[in-house]
């Protein structure tokens, strides 16, 4: 039994390494880590809680790298960070009050939707970069709304945030990715604090994955200007469809 657990932990850590790199480059790492945790036999709620516990290490590492390089001014985005924190906390509260059977039906539907999104969506760099709304409106809409989504479910949060920064505030790809990681870390932390109270986190697996997350995020944050997103898109789509099929029809 001990050897089986060690083998499982090593496999999940390897998945987390890839997910951490994907998240730092383009977002969507949860589309790898969530299916992996479900395949490992965790319940939907345990999966979401454990995923947040390991993801906070990856988003924290990426945020540290971007802040250290001067790409993010935390004081300038304080309101957006606050909105993301509050929204994520509310999402985490709601997801713990939903019947587990409903969550089991909801997750594959969301995963299929994201598979279609990643397959059909335009490249982030193709979006125009003209500022369309002010910082306060951005904080109340994107900050709070995507934060709520991250606390409730999560996969693709970084991508949504980066697209919001590019399409609505006119940020370039590097700045958008850096700012999205800061918000993602904040929303991950808020959700984690709420999940801690519920006792749904499997810490041995979460900590094993955290090691992979930090390594992957460190690598990904150094490759953020390259075109990694185009390479991982097919992997994300396949992972979503496979786990959705398993949940919907069983094995």
C-alpha positions as CSV (number, residue, x, y, z in Angstrom):
1,X,0.0,0.0,0.0
2,X,2.8,2.4,0.9
3,X,4.6,1.7,-2.4
4,X,1.3,2.3,-4.3
5,X,0.9,5.6,-2.6
6,X,4.4,6.7,-3.4
7,X,3.9,5.8,-7.0
8,X,0.7,7.7,-7.1
9,X,2.3,10.7,-5.5
10,X,5.2,10.7,-8.0
11,X,2.8,10.5,-10.9
12,X,0.7,13.4,-9.6
13,X,3.8,15.4,-9.0
14,X,4.9,14.9,-12.6
15,X,1.4,16.0,-13.8
16,X,1.6,19.1,-11.5
17,X,5.0,20.0,-12.9
18,X,3.5,20.1,-16.4
19,X,0.4,21.9,-15.1
20,X,2.5,24.5,-13.3
21,X,4.4,25.2,-16.5
22,X,1.3,25.4,-18.5
23,X,-0.4,27.7,-16.0
24,X,2.6,30.1,-15.9
25,X,2.7,30.4,-19.7
26,X,-1.0,30.4,-20.7
27,X,-3.3,29.3,-17.9
28,X,-5.3,26.2,-17.9
29,X,-3.1,24.0,-15.8
30,X,-6.1,22.9,-13.8
31,X,-7.3,21.1,-16.9
32,X,-4.5,18.7,-16.3
33,X,-4.4,18.5,-12.5
34,X,-8.1,18.2,-11.9
35,X,-8.5,15.2,-14.3
36,X,-5.4,13.6,-12.7
37,X,-6.9,13.9,-9.2
38,X,-10.2,12.5,-10.4
39,X,-8.5,9.5,-12.1
40,X,-6.7,9.0,-8.7
41,X,-10.1,8.3,-7.1
42,X,-10.8,11.5,-5.2
43,X,-14.3,12.8,-4.9
44,X,-15.2,15.9,-6.8
45,X,-15.0,18.1,-3.7
46,X,-11.7,16.5,-2.6
47,X,-10.4,17.1,-6.1
48,X,-11.2,20.8,-6.1
49,X,-9.9,21.3,-2.6
50,X,-6.7,19.4,-3.1
51,X,-6.2,21.1,-6.5
52,X,-6.3,24.5,-4.8
53,X,-3.9,23.4,-2.2
54,X,-1.2,22.4,-4.7
55,X,-2.0,25.2,-7.3
56,X,-1.3,28.0,-4.8
57,X,2.4,27.0,-4.7
58,X,2.7,27.2,-8.5
59,X,0.8,30.5,-8.9
60,X,2.8,31.8,-5.9
61,X,6.1,30.9,-7.5
62,X,5.1,32.5,-10.9
63,X,3.9,35.6,-9.1
64,X,7.1,35.9,-7.2
65,X,9.2,35.7,-10.4
66,X,7.1,38.4,-12.2
67,X,7.1,40.8,-9.2
68,X,10.8,40.3,-8.7
69,X,11.3,41.3,-12.4
70,X,9.2,44.4,-12.0
71,X,6.4,43.3,-14.2
72,X,3.7,43.7,-11.5
73,X,3.0,46.6,-9.2
74,X,0.9,45.0,-6.5
75,X,-0.1,48.4,-5.0
76,X,-1.5,49.5,-8.4
77,X,-3.8,46.5,-8.6
78,X,-4.8,46.3,-4.9
79,X,-8.5,46.8,-5.6
80,X,-8.5,44.1,-8.3
81,X,-6.7,41.7,-5.9
82,X,-9.2,42.4,-3.2
83,X,-12.1,41.7,-5.6
84,X,-10.6,38.5,-6.8
85,X,-10.1,37.4,-3.2
86,X,-13.7,38.1,-2.2
87,X,-15.1,36.5,-5.3
88,X,-13.0,33.4,-4.9
89,X,-14.0,33.0,-1.3
90,X,-17.7,33.2,-2.2
91,X,-17.2,30.7,-4.9
92,X,-15.4,28.3,-2.5
93,X,-18.3,28.6,0.0
94,X,-20.9,27.9,-2.7
95,X,-19.1,24.8,-4.1
96,X,-19.0,23.2,-0.7
97,X,-22.8,23.6,-0.2
98,X,-23.7,21.9,-3.5
99,X,-24.8,18.3,-3.5
100,X,-21.9,16.0,-4.6
101,X,-24.1,14.2,-7.1
102,X,-24.8,17.6,-8.8
103,X,-21.1,18.4,-8.8
104,X,-20.3,15.1,-10.5
105,X,-22.6,16.0,-13.3
106,X,-21.5,19.6,-13.5
107,X,-17.7,19.0,-13.7
108,X,-17.7,16.9,-17.0
109,X,-20.0,19.5,-18.6
110,X,-17.6,22.3,-17.7
111,X,-14.6,20.3,-18.8
112,X,-16.2,19.6,-22.2
113,X,-17.0,23.3,-22.5
114,X,-13.4,24.2,-21.8
115,X,-12.1,21.6,-24.3
116,X,-14.2,23.3,-27.0
117,X,-13.1,26.7,-25.8
118,X,-9.4,25.9,-26.0
119,X,-9.8,24.2,-29.3
120,X,-11.8,26.9,-31.0
121,X,-10.7,30.1,-29.4
122,X,-8.4,32.6,-31.1
123,X,-4.8,33.0,-29.9
124,X,-4.6,35.5,-27.1
125,X,-2.1,37.5,-29.0
126,X,-4.7,38.1,-31.8
127,X,-7.0,40.1,-29.5
128,X,-6.8,43.8,-30.0
129,X,-5.0,45.7,-27.2
130,X,-7.1,48.9,-26.9
131,X,-8.1,49.9,-23.3
132,X,-11.9,49.7,-23.1
133,X,-12.8,50.1,-19.4
134,X,-11.3,51.7,-16.3
135,X,-9.4,50.0,-13.5
136,X,-12.3,50.1,-11.1
137,X,-14.8,48.6,-13.6
138,X,-12.2,45.9,-14.4
139,X,-11.7,45.0,-10.8
140,X,-15.5,44.7,-10.1
141,X,-16.2,42.7,-13.3
142,X,-13.2,40.6,-14.2
143,X,-11.5,40.6,-10.8
144,X,-14.6,39.6,-8.9
145,X,-16.3,37.5,-11.6
146,X,-13.2,35.4,-12.6
147,X,-12.3,35.2,-8.9
148,X,-15.7,33.7,-8.1
149,X,-15.3,31.2,-10.9
150,X,-11.8,30.2,-9.6
151,X,-13.1,29.5,-6.2
152,X,-16.1,27.5,-7.6
153,X,-14.2,25.5,-10.2
154,X,-11.0,27.0,-11.5
155,X,-9.5,25.5,-14.7
156,X,-8.7,28.2,-17.3
157,X,-8.7,31.1,-14.7
158,X,-5.3,32.4,-15.8
159,X,-6.3,32.4,-19.4
160,X,-9.5,34.3,-18.7
161,X,-7.6,36.9,-16.7
162,X,-4.9,37.3,-19.3
163,X,-7.5,37.7,-22.0
164,X,-9.3,40.3,-19.9
165,X,-6.1,42.3,-19.4
166,X,-5.3,42.2,-23.1
167,X,-8.8,42.9,-24.4
168,X,-10.0,45.4,-21.8
169,X,-7.0,47.1,-20.4
170,X,-4.7,46.9,-23.5
171,X,-1.8,45.0,-21.8
172,X,0.7,43.2,-23.9
173,X,1.1,39.5,-23.5
174,X,4.0,39.6,-21.0
175,X,2.2,42.2,-18.7
176,X,-1.1,40.4,-19.0
177,X,0.4,37.0,-18.0
178,X,2.3,38.5,-15.1
179,X,-0.8,40.3,-13.7
180,X,-3.0,37.3,-14.3
181,X,-0.7,35.2,-12.1
182,X,-0.9,37.7,-9.3
183,X,-4.7,37.6,-9.4
184,X,-4.7,33.8,-9.8
185,X,-2.5,33.4,-6.7
186,X,-4.8,35.7,-4.7
187,X,-7.9,33.7,-5.8
188,X,-6.2,30.4,-5.1
189,X,-5.2,31.5,-1.6
190,X,-8.7,32.7,-0.8
191,X,-10.3,29.4,-1.9
192,X,-7.6,27.4,-0.1
193,X,-8.5,29.2,3.2
194,X,-12.1,28.3,2.8
195,X,-11.4,24.7,1.8
196,X,-9.1,24.4,4.9
197,X,-12.2,24.9,7.1
198,X,-14.1,22.1,5.3
199,X,-11.4,19.5,5.8
200,X,-11.5,18.2,2.2
201,X,-7.8,18.6,1.3
202,X,-5.7,15.5,1.0
203,X,-2.4,17.0,2.1
204,X,0.0,14.2,1.3
205,X,-1.0,14.4,-2.3
206,X,-1.3,18.2,-2.3
207,X,2.3,18.6,-1.0
208,X,3.7,16.1,-3.4
209,X,2.1,18.0,-6.3
210,X,3.2,21.3,-4.8
211,X,6.8,20.3,-5.5
212,X,6.0,19.7,-9.2
213,X,4.0,22.9,-9.3
214,X,6.8,25.1,-8.1
215,X,9.3,23.6,-10.5
216,X,6.9,23.9,-13.5
217,X,5.9,27.4,-12.6
218,X,9.6,28.5,-12.3
219,X,10.3,27.1,-15.8
220,X,7.1,28.4,-17.3
221,X,7.6,31.9,-16.0
222,X,10.9,32.0,-17.8
223,X,9.3,30.9,-21.1
224,X,6.3,33.2,-20.9
225,X,7.1,35.1,-24.2
226,X,7.4,31.9,-26.2
227,X,4.5,30.1,-27.9
228,X,4.0,27.3,-25.4
229,X,0.2,27.7,-25.4
230,X,-0.1,26.4,-28.9
231,X,1.8,23.2,-27.9
232,X,-0.3,22.3,-24.9
233,X,-3.7,23.0,-26.4
234,X,-4.2,19.5,-27.9
235,X,-3.1,18.0,-24.5
236,X,-5.7,20.0,-22.7
237,X,-8.5,19.1,-25.1
238,X,-7.7,15.4,-24.9
239,X,-7.5,15.4,-21.1
240,X,-10.8,17.2,-20.8
241,X,-12.6,14.8,-23.1
242,X,-11.1,11.6,-21.6
243,X,-12.1,12.5,-18.0
244,X,-15.5,13.8,-19.1
245,X,-16.2,10.5,-20.8
246,X,-15.2,8.6,-17.7
247,X,-17.4,10.6,-15.4
248,X,-20.4,10.6,-17.8
249,X,-20.4,6.9,-18.9
250,X,-18.1,5.2,-16.3
251,X,-15.6,2.4,-17.1
